[in-house]
Amino acid sequence: MLSVAALALDGVMTFDLACAVQAFRHGPGKTGEPVGFDLRTCGVRPGPVWTPNGFELHVEHGLELLAEADLIVVPGIGLPTLPAPEPALDALRAASARGATIASICIGAFVLAQAGLLDDRPATTHWAYCDEFAALFPAVKLDPGALYIDDGDILTSAGLSAGLDLCLHIVRRELGAAAAADLARWNVVPPHREGGQAQYIPQLMGGADPGGGLATTLSWAVANLDKARDVAALAAHALMSERTFIRRFKAEVGTTPRAWLDAQRVGRARELLERTESPVETVAQRSGFGGVTALRDHLRAATGLTPSAYRRSLRH
């Protein structure tokens, strides 16, 4: 079990906190048994924690949890520019110094930045707060377009539901693609969202057709990766020219069709390598790569491992 501490400061955004709960405390299935993680929630001290969501929380633990947790999750607080309690910042610094992994959700990045943990490192936060964040913390390498950023021992996510994307990524990183896919199905969300939060920023969506949508074509592609060979196949399914399709795809999804297809194929290949005994050639065909060489190149780029080594590492 990986021990997880969720830090609920006064003003905690309960949606952000719930992302961690859904990922690290309630596992997939009706029993809701967590798999691989042991999450507990703490505050600056045990007792009530005020929220801006119309109710109070009661936490049983104080900052002592941060001294022993393997992973610390910091949800956002309602007024992110206000100074966080110094004891909490000190506890986060100490946890980072001893090697704990620390992840922020949404505007929780403000807390990590106040602790100095993001200086000279890449990070992201909710798009609506990026200007304020950049002004307050110029030493941080802010990426306003990312859904989440994994910088090893420090991870940050964009706003709200991107926190669940980040938590699923952590599950995938620690337990593999199959565990993340199971959890995603239970939460009725995609196991991996391609693109960034640029697709949700209003001023960048002016050219998108609000009455359109590529969901049908994307669903078809995920179910038929062996047939969705290239952009031409996707455009044909959507009944569009390639040029129009590429423009619409970037506006709605936030990335290129090719990058999206490659990510879907790598995800499918990882599941097949983890869950089946199928030969690597069969995995390459079923995930839409067509051949072992393409599968090997893309999987190595994503994980650093060949298909055979990836399968062995998960068995180990």
N, C-alpha and C positions, 0 to 999 in steps of 0.2 A: 504493500500500500504506500502510495505517495501522500504524505501529509500536506493538506492544503489549508491555509488560513485566509479567510475573506475579511478584509478590514472595513468595518462599517463605522465611519465617522459621522458625527452629527451632520444632518443634511444629506445623508446617503441617498442616491437614486436607486430605488428598490428594483427597478427593471434591470439595471446593471448588476446588482447583487444577484438577482434571480438567474441571470445568465450563468454565473458561476455555480449556483445551486443546481441548475438543470444539468450541467455538464459533470460536476464533480461530486455530487451527493446523490442524485437520483439517476441511476443508470437506466438503460432501455429495458422494456418489458413491464408487465403489469405489476410485478413485485417491486420495481423501482430500486433494486439493490445496486449500490454503486460498485463499479468494477475498476480496481486499480487505484482509487483515490479515497482519501478520508478527509472530508471537508468539515471544518468548524468555523464559526463566525465569531469575530471579536470586535471590541471597541477600544477606546482609550482605557476604559475600565468596565467591569461587568455592570449590567443594568440597562436602563432605557436609552435608546438612541432615537433622536428626533429625525423625522423624514419630511420632505416637502410633499408627500403623496397622501396626506390625510390620515396617517396613523403612525404610531410609534412602534419601534422594534425593541425587543428585549434580548440582549446578548449575555451569554453566561461566562464569557472569557474576556480578559483584558489583553494588553500588549504582550504578555508573556508568550502567547501563541506564536508571535513573530520570531521569537528567539529559537524556535525549534522546527518551524514548518519548512518543508522542502520547496513549496510553491506558495507565494503570497499574491492574492488578487486584490487590487485596489479599485473598487467602483468609483464612479464620479460622485461629486457632491453638488448640491443645487446651486451654490454660489462659488464657482471654482476659483475665482480670483482672490477670495478671502484666504488669509494665511491658515494653513492646516496646523493643528496642535503640535507644538514642538516635540513633546514626547513621542508622538507617532512618527514624526520625521526622523528623530534619532533612532527609533526602533527599526525603521526601514533602512537607514544607512547601515546599521549594525548587521541587519539580515543580509544585505547585499555584500558587505565586507566578508561575511563568513561563507558566502557562496550560494545563498538561496536564489531561486529564480523568482523574479517579481514581474507581474503583469498588471497593467492598468486597463480598465474598460472605459471607453468614452472619455469624458473630461476628468477621469481619474488621473490622466497624464499630468494635469496641473500639480497634483500632489507629488508625483515622482519628480517632476521638474523642480518643485520647491525644495525637495530633499537633495537636489544636485545629482540625481542618478541618471539624468538624461543629457548632461553636458557632453557635447562633442559626439553625440550618438544620434542615429536616426530614430524618429518617433512620429506618431500621428495622434490625432484627436478628432472630435466632432468637427465637421467642416464649418459649422456656424461660429466656432470659437477659435478658429485658426489665427485670425488677425490678432486677437487679444493674446493668444499664446505666444505668437512670434514676437510681439512687442515686449512681453514680460520676460521671455526666456530666449534671447537671441543666440545663446550658445548651443541651443538644441537644433539639430538638423531636421527640421520639421518637413514632413511630406504630407501635404493636405489632401492628396488624392488616394492614399492607400486605405484599404479596408482594415488591415492590421500589418504590423511590422514585427518580425522575429529577429532580434539582435542577440540571440543566444540566451544570456541570463536575464535580459530585459526585453519585455514584449509590451506593445501598446496597440490599442484598437481604435478605430473610428467610432462614430456615435452609435449608441443604443444597440440595435440588433447585430452590429458588427462585433459586439462583445461575444455573442454566441459563435460567430465565425472564428474569433480568436480562440475561444475555449475548445471548439472542435479541432482546431489546428493543434492545440496542446495535446488533446487526446490522441490525435493522429501521430504526433511526434513521439509520444511516450508509449502508446500501445499499438500503433499501426493503423492502416487505412480501414481495415474491416471493423475495428472497434468504433472508429469515428463514424463510419457509415451506419452502423447499428444505432448509435446515439442520434444521428441526424434523422434517421427514419422515425424514431420514437418522437422526436421533437417536431416532425413534419417540416423539415427545412433541408435544403440541399447540403450534402456533405462538404462541398467546396464551391464557393461563389467566385467566379472569375471576375476580373476587373477591379476597379476601385470605387471610392465613394463619389468620384466625379459624376457618375451617372445619376446621383441623387441631389446634386447641387442645382438649385433652380436656374441660376443664370447660365448654366452650361446645357440646359435642356431645351432651349428655345427652338432648336431646329427639329426636335423629335415630334412625331405625329401622335398626339394624345389618344387618337382613336385607333392607332395601330397596335403593334406588339408582335414580337417574334417568339412568344412562349410556345406556340404549337410546333414551330420548326426546331426550337431548342430541345423540346421533349422528344421529338422524333429522332433527333441526332443522338441524344443520350441513349435511347433504346436501340439505335441502329448504327453504332459506331463503325461497323464494317461497311456500311453503305454510304455514310456521310464522309466520303473520302476527302473532300476539299471544299473550298468556298463555292465552286460552281454547283456542287451537289446541294449545298445549303440554300443557295440562291434559287435554284430550280424548285426546291420544295416550297420555298416562300413565294414563288411566282414573281420573282423580281429579277432585274438585271444584276450582274455582279457588283457593278459600281454603286447602284442604289442600295443593295443589300449591305455592302461593307459600310456605307455611310450610316444606315439605320442601325446596324449592329453596334458600331462604336458609340452611337448616341444612347442606345438602350442598355448595353452591357458594360461599356466602359473599357473594352479591350478589342483586339482584332479577332476576327473569326478563327484565324489559324492558331493564335495563342489559346483561345478558348477550347478549340478542338483538341489540341495537344494536351491541355490540362485534364480534359475529360478522359482521354485515352490513358494517360498515366494513372489516374485514379482507378479506372477499371482494371488496368493491368496489376496494380498493387493489390486490389481485392482478390483477383484471380490467383495471384502468386501466394497470397496468404491463406486462402480458403480452399483451394483445389490442388490436386496433384497433376493437373494438366501439364503436358510438355510445354516448354517455353515457346515452341513454334505455334501451338494452339492458343496460348495466351496472346501472342502477337496478333494472330488473326482475329480473335474474339474482341480484342480491345481496339481494333481498327488500324493497327500499325502496318499490317500487311506482311512484314518480315521481321526477323529477329534483330537484324542490324538496327532498324529504326527504333524498335522497342528498347534495345540496349542503350542507344545513344540518349534517348529521352529520359529513361529511368535513371541513368547515371547522372544526368544533369539535374534531376529533381532530388535524388537521394544520395548520390555518390557511390551507388552500388550497381553491379550488374544484376540481371534477373535472378541468376542462380545464387549469388551472394545475398541478395535481398531475401529470398525465400529461406536460406539457411539462417540468416540473422533473426528472422521472426520465429523460426522453430526453436532456436537457442533461447 
